[in-house]
């Protein structure tokens, strides 16, 4: 008995998904070129949780960190630590870390509401 070919599919035409994806990515790239940095700034300021979620999603799930100190002898490590401490001390004396800010009076908190 001869094989009967399957009935024609009435689904999406072959290659349409790739064309759609290609068109979408081209449009996205054009929009990114025009607005990318501004949108990032707006999201960071107005929706910091969303901004953080996006940044975290771009990070690799697992990172391998190789260290050059793993192969160093103890005396070499001691020398490196001492050199880093001296450099840190010199940097702190040259320009100590300072956090600048200004106080603002808050008038709409629960501690400022009239007592019952």
Secondary structure as GFF3:
##gff-version 3
##sequence-region A 1 116
A	DSSP	alpha_helix	16	46	.	.	.	ID=ss1
A	DSSP	alpha_helix	48	58	.	.	.	ID=ss2
A	DSSP	three_ten_helix	68	71	.	.	.	ID=ss3
A	DSSP	alpha_helix	74	94	.	.	.	ID=ss4
A	DSSP	three_ten_helix	110	112	.	.	.	ID=ss5
###
